[in-house]
Structures are given as C-alpha cells and as structure tokens.
Amino acid sequence: MNTIYGRNTILETLNSHPESISKVYVQISKHDTKITEILIKAKQKSIAVGKASSQKLTAICNTDKHQGVCAIISHIQVVPLRTLLENLQNTPKKILFAILDCIQDPHNMGAIIRTAECAGADAVLIPKDNSAPLNATVHKTSAGAISHIPVCKIGNVAQTIEELKKHNIWVVGSDSDEHSQIYTSFDFNQHVAVVIGSEGNGIRPLVKRGCDAIVHIPLFGKISSLNASVAAGILFFEILRQRTNHLTS
C-alpha cells in the first residue's frame, strides 16, 4: 500500500493529481485550517475519507511525522493524449481505446476498466468533467485493473474524437438504435476507439455525430438496453475475437 502524508503534500496532490488518491485518513479530533481544506477538497473530488487514531496513522505511514493526515495512493498511469498517440503510432498491433462518455456510476466505470484491461485495450479515455471520479469504488470494482492500463483524462470528447481520426483511428459508438449496424458486422481489424455512453442517456448527440460508425447489440427481451459495462464487455471481446481470428486465419 503506497501512502503519502503531511498536510502540504496531500493538499498539493489533491490540487494537481486527485485521481491518484483513493482514500484520505484524518486523525480523530485533529482540526486546523489545513486539514479542513483537505477534507473540503477530498469531498469535492469524491474521494473517500476515513478517521484514524494517531497510532493507526503511524502504522499506515511507517512514521509518526504524518501531521494528522495521510492518503492512500494508487498506481494509476495517467497519460496525456499526445503522449499516448506518440507511443502507439509505431506499434505493429491494432490500437484499441475505450472512450467513456459521461459514465457517472463508479461501479460501471470500474467494471468497464477491468474488462478493457482483460481484453488487451491500450488505454481508457475519460473526460475530466461529467464523469465518475477515480475513487476507491472504481479501484475496487476494477479488481486492480486500473493499475495496469493507462488512463487518459481528456477535455472535450467530440474534439478528442476528431484528433483520433487524424491518427487513422476509427471511432465506433455503442448505441441501442436498432437501425444502426449490428456490432458483429463491423470490421474491427483496424485501429479503433469504442465510445461507451452513460447509463441513462447513452452517447451524447454531438459525440454520436462525430463517430465514424454506430453499432448496436441486438436484444430479444423486454428490457431495451444493457448495462454500460456489460455492453462494453460484449464489444471488447468481439473485437478481440475478430482480431484473433484474423491472426490465425
């Protein structure tokens, strides 16, 4: 378990890389301006906070110089989009990105990240705004996968899609529209970024218009849509199936 401690250190991390913190521990009955600021920042970033005795903090940090606060740090590989594209432009394999468009449920986000990592995806692209925070719930639901797959925090999703297209990456949106292409009929044996929409509304209209293709998963029951993480899993492993068949054929 990696930890950081000290008020100034934790405040700086909360301001610069909040996605790297999975939980903050504060000493019981320890109150001052800095710790209050830490608690406010952690709440704003939806980071879990726990109370602990001074002895427990010393045990977590392996030092008594914790100043009444410590934080658990995760191994998230946060990579800028430009760096991600530069690192992959000469790769012989076909790229697979997952773009999460306004996924609000941290359980779904963690499950999608876990599935993406298991399917060999190269990165998960997550908007800085209107998305679930990368908190302890995401870490737990991903079963540690978030430590093994690069995460790219992006700004405007529609603009990011246009940037991916410039690098010959096909952008494919997952949607419940029965008039769109069936997912198994799309040729995924090329550089692909799959867009997974939010639990309630799916892909936003502007993002949908920017996709090169929209695919749907046929449903035969009375429920009109799949859970976002289930849909993502079906798509990722169809991509893996097609690519594996191509390599062995």
LOBA-461449 format. One line per 2 residues: number of its first residue (from 1); their letters; for each residue x, y, z of C-alpha. Coordinates in pm, 1 decimal, padded with zeros to 6 digits. Layout:
BEGIN
NUM> A> X Y Z; ... $
REM end
This chain:
BEGIN
1> MN> 00000.0 00000.0 00000.0; 00160.3 00329.0 -00109.9 $
3> TI> 00096.6 00630.7 00109.1; 00176.3 00998.3 00130.2 $
5> YG> 00149.7 01207.8 00444.7; 00178.1 01565.4 00563.2 $
7> RN> -00073.7 01843.7 00509.9; 00106.5 02036.0 00237.2 $
9> TI> 00194.6 01720.7 00041.8; -00162.5 01593.9 00042.1 $
11> LE> -00307.1 01935.4 -00045.7; -00069.4 01963.6 -00341.0 $
13> TL> -00163.4 01614.7 -00463.1; -00534.7 01690.8 -00426.7 $
15> NS> -00485.4 02001.0 -00641.5; -00258.8 01850.4 -00907.9 $
17> HP> -00334.4 01476.0 -00929.3; -00653.9 01396.8 -00734.6 $
19> ES> -00711.5 01086.6 -00949.0; -00408.4 00923.4 -00784.6 $
21> IS> -00564.9 00931.7 -00436.1; -00800.6 00650.3 -00345.1 $
23> KV> -00860.7 00742.8 00021.1; -00764.0 01006.3 00279.9 $
25> YV> -00726.1 00929.9 00650.5; -00753.6 01211.1 00907.1 $
27> QI> -00662.7 01189.9 01274.0; -00961.5 01184.6 01507.4 $
29> SK> -01020.5 01521.4 01678.7; -00746.2 01685.0 01474.1 $
31> HD> -00880.0 02015.0 01341.4; -00699.5 02307.8 01183.5 $
33> TK> -00726.2 02517.4 00868.7; -00512.7 02287.4 00650.7 $
35> IT> -00694.8 01969.9 00748.9; -01031.5 02138.4 00697.6 $
37> EI> -00914.1 02240.1 00349.3; -00805.2 01881.0 00281.0 $
39> LI> -01146.9 01749.4 00385.6; -01324.8 02002.4 00162.4 $
41> KA> -01102.1 01920.2 -00136.9; -01147.1 01546.8 -00086.5 $
43> KQ> -01525.5 01587.2 -00073.3; -01523.4 01799.5 -00390.2 $
45> KS> -01324.7 01527.5 -00570.2; -01549.7 01247.5 -00430.9 $
47> IA> -01251.9 01087.6 -00256.3; -01332.9 00862.3 00039.6 $
49> VG> -01230.4 00994.6 00383.4; -01176.3 00787.5 00698.2 $
51> KA> -01091.7 00874.8 01058.0; -00799.4 00714.2 01235.9 $
53> SS> -00606.0 00744.6 01559.0; -00257.0 00887.6 01561.4 $
55> QK> -00126.2 00536.8 01625.9; -00307.9 00396.8 01321.4 $
57> LT> -00175.0 00676.9 01100.5; 00176.0 00599.9 01223.6 $
59> AI> 00122.9 00234.9 01133.3; -00010.2 00319.5 00786.0 $
61> CN> 00270.7 00565.2 00705.8; 00552.0 00392.3 00896.8 $
63> TD> 00632.3 00727.0 01058.7; 00494.4 00949.9 01331.3 $
65> KH> 00556.5 01261.2 01119.1; 00218.2 01234.5 00944.8 $
67> QG> 00083.8 01566.4 01086.0; -00254.4 01405.8 01145.9 $
69> VC> -00330.3 01311.6 00785.3; -00227.4 01058.5 00521.1 $
71> AI> -00356.7 00934.6 00186.6; -00354.5 00604.5 00002.1 $
73> IS> -00202.7 00639.7 -00344.1; -00292.1 00417.4 -00636.6 $
75> HI> -00082.1 00313.3 -00935.3; -00288.3 00494.3 -01199.0 $
77> QV> -00098.6 00556.5 -01520.0; -00239.6 00895.5 -01620.5 $
79> VP> -00109.8 00964.7 -01971.3; -00168.4 01277.4 -02183.6 $
81> LR> -00342.2 01206.3 -02515.1; -00049.5 01337.3 -02717.2 $
83> TL> 00193.7 01107.0 -02535.9; -00044.3 00814.3 -02576.1 $
85> LE> -00069.2 00864.8 -02951.1; 00306.5 00917.0 -02990.7 $
87> NL> 00380.8 00595.9 -02802.0; 00140.8 00392.3 -03012.5 $
89> QN> 00195.6 00536.7 -03359.8; 00470.6 00288.0 -03444.6 $
91> TP> 00316.2 -00015.9 -03278.3; 00254.9 -00314.6 -03507.4 $
93> KK> -00065.4 -00409.8 -03326.3; -00410.0 -00264.3 -03388.6 $
95> IL> -00493.8 00001.9 -03132.7; -00797.1 -00032.0 -02905.8 $
97> FA> -00910.2 00263.0 -02694.9; -01218.7 00285.1 -02476.5 $
99> IL> -01383.2 00628.7 -02450.2; -01623.0 00664.5 -02158.4 $
101> DC> -01875.7 00936.6 -02238.3; -02024.7 01065.2 -01910.0 $
103> IQ> -02015.7 00737.1 -01717.4; -02142.9 00854.2 -01377.3 $
105> DP> -02157.8 00527.8 -01183.8; -01816.5 00437.6 -01032.2 $
107> HN> -01913.8 00067.5 -01026.0; -01976.8 00075.3 -01401.2 $
109> MG> -01656.4 00269.2 -01461.0; -01452.2 00018.4 -01262.5 $
111> AI> -01616.4 -00275.0 -01439.8; -01551.2 -00123.8 -01783.1 $
113> IR> -01185.9 -00055.7 -01697.0; -01148.3 -00413.7 -01574.7 $
115> TA> -01299.2 -00555.4 -01893.8; -01092.9 -00323.4 -02115.8 $
117> EC> -00771.7 -00436.8 -01947.6; -00869.8 -00804.2 -01976.9 $
119> AG> -00940.2 -00755.6 -02349.1; -00597.3 -00601.7 -02405.5 $
121> AD> -00712.5 -00243.3 -02464.3; -00433.4 00012.8 -02488.6 $
123> AV> -00596.2 00287.1 -02280.8; -00918.0 00419.0 -02131.4 $
125> LI> -01005.9 00779.1 -02217.6; -01215.8 00956.2 -01954.2 $
127> PK> -01348.2 01315.0 -01969.9; -01226.2 01542.3 -01691.5 $
129> DN> -01583.4 01662.6 -01634.4; -01919.9 01483.1 -01609.8 $
131> SA> -01763.1 01150.0 -01517.2; -01736.7 00939.6 -01204.4 $
133> PL> -01420.4 01020.1 -01006.6; -01143.5 00762.8 -00997.9 $
135> NA> -01213.9 00687.4 -00633.6; -01185.4 00383.0 -00409.0 $
137> TV> -01504.1 00230.3 -00555.4; -01359.9 00243.1 -00908.1 $
139> HK> -01036.4 00086.4 -00784.4; -01217.3 -00193.8 -00602.9 $
141> TS> -01460.7 -00268.3 -00887.4; -01177.7 -00275.9 -01141.1 $
143> AG> -01012.5 -00550.2 -00929.5; -00678.0 -00375.9 -00967.5 $
145> AI> -00702.4 -00339.5 -01345.8; -00677.7 00039.0 -01320.0 $
147> SH> -00317.1 -00009.0 -01210.0; -00232.3 -00195.3 -01532.1 $
149> IP> -00394.9 00008.1 -01808.9; -00314.8 00370.3 -01898.6 $
151> VC> -00585.9 00623.2 -01818.8; -00607.1 00936.5 -02032.4 $
153> KI> -00800.6 01231.4 -01890.5; -00945.4 01425.4 -02185.7 $
155> GN> -01133.1 01751.9 -02222.0; -01395.9 01782.4 -02493.8 $
157> VA> -01494.5 01433.3 -02614.1; -01604.4 01549.3 -02961.5 $
159> QT> -01273.0 01727.8 -03015.7; -01082.1 01424.6 -02893.2 $
161> IE> -01265.8 01210.7 -03147.6; -01154.7 01442.8 -03427.2 $
163> EL> -00795.8 01417.9 -03303.8; -00812.8 01038.0 -03304.7 $
165> KK> -00942.4 01039.0 -03661.0; -00634.0 01235.7 -03769.4 $
167> HN> -00428.5 00940.1 -03647.2; -00630.3 00691.8 -03856.0 $
169> IW> -00823.5 00559.6 -03558.7; -01182.7 00462.0 -03635.6 $
171> VV> -01427.8 00581.7 -03372.4; -01719.6 00345.3 -03313.7 $
173> GS> -02008.5 00435.2 -03086.2; -02219.3 00181.2 -02899.9 $
175> DS> -02589.6 00265.3 -02910.4; -02928.9 00098.7 -02867.4 $
177> DE> -03050.9 00225.2 -03205.1; -03178.6 -00083.9 -03387.8 $
179> HS> -03135.1 00093.4 -03722.8; -02758.6 00110.1 -03674.4 $
181> QI> -02512.9 -00159.0 -03777.9; -02507.6 -00486.7 -03582.6 $
183> YT> -02182.2 -00493.7 -03385.7; -02063.8 -00826.8 -03528.0 $
185> SF> -02082.3 -00695.3 -03885.6; -01833.2 -00413.5 -03828.1 $
187> DF> -01470.1 -00483.2 -03921.0; -01271.9 -00414.5 -03604.3 $
189> NQ> -00943.6 -00529.7 -03755.1; -00813.0 -00172.9 -03765.7 $
191> HV> -00722.4 00097.5 -03514.3; -01043.3 00151.4 -03314.7 $
193> AV> -01173.5 00365.6 -03029.9; -01503.9 00242.9 -02884.4 $
195> VI> -01733.3 00501.2 -02725.5; -01946.2 00380.3 -02434.2 $
197> GS> -02228.3 00614.8 -02334.0; -02378.4 00694.8 -01996.1 $
199> EG> -02609.2 00458.1 -01811.0; -02925.2 00660.9 -01866.6 $
201> NG> -02887.4 00860.2 -02187.9; -02623.8 00674.2 -02387.2 $
203> IR> -02383.1 00865.0 -02609.1; -02448.3 01237.7 -02628.5 $
205> PL> -02581.4 01359.0 -02968.3; -02273.9 01569.2 -03056.3 $
207> VK> -02042.0 01280.8 -02970.1; -02259.5 01039.1 -03165.4 $
209> RG> -02246.1 01259.0 -03476.7; -01867.1 01258.3 -03459.0 $
211> CD> -01837.3 00878.4 -03463.5; -01737.4 00704.2 -03786.2 $
213> AI> -01990.0 00429.9 -03716.9; -02263.9 00340.8 -03469.3 $
215> VH> -02323.1 -00021.5 -03375.7; -02584.0 -00192.8 -03163.2 $
217> IP> -02615.0 -00522.9 -02979.2; -02943.1 -00699.7 -03068.2 $
219> LF> -03172.8 -00758.5 -02769.1; -03455.4 -01009.2 -02752.8 $
221> GK> -03611.0 -00947.4 -02411.8; -03842.9 -00679.2 -02280.3 $
223> IS> -03564.9 -00455.1 -02146.1; -03448.9 -00206.0 -02407.4 $
225> SL> -03085.8 -00161.5 -02306.0; -02787.5 -00332.7 -02144.9 $
227> NA> -02584.1 -00215.2 -01851.3; -02297.9 00000.3 -01984.6 $
229> SV> -02027.2 -00232.2 -01851.8; -02197.0 -00541.1 -01999.2 $
231> AA> -02227.4 -00374.2 -02341.8; -01861.9 -00271.7 -02322.8 $
233> GI> -01758.3 -00629.3 -02244.9; -01950.2 -00770.5 -02538.8 $
235> LF> -01792.5 -00518.3 -02776.7; -01436.3 -00551.9 -02645.9 $
237> FE> -01437.3 -00928.9 -02676.2; -01594.9 -00920.0 -03021.2 $
239> IL> -01301.3 -00700.8 -03121.5; -01061.7 -00948.8 -02962.2 $
241> RQ> -01237.7 -01240.1 -03137.8; -01214.4 -01075.8 -03479.6 $
243> RT> -00850.6 -00984.4 -03436.5; -00755.1 -01327.4 -03304.9 $
245> NH> -00932.1 -01496.1 -03596.3; -00753.3 -01264.0 -03839.0 $
247> LT> -00413.7 -01356.3 -03692.6; -00482.4 -01730.0 -03704.2 $
249> S> -00652.5 -01741.6 -04045.0 $
REM end
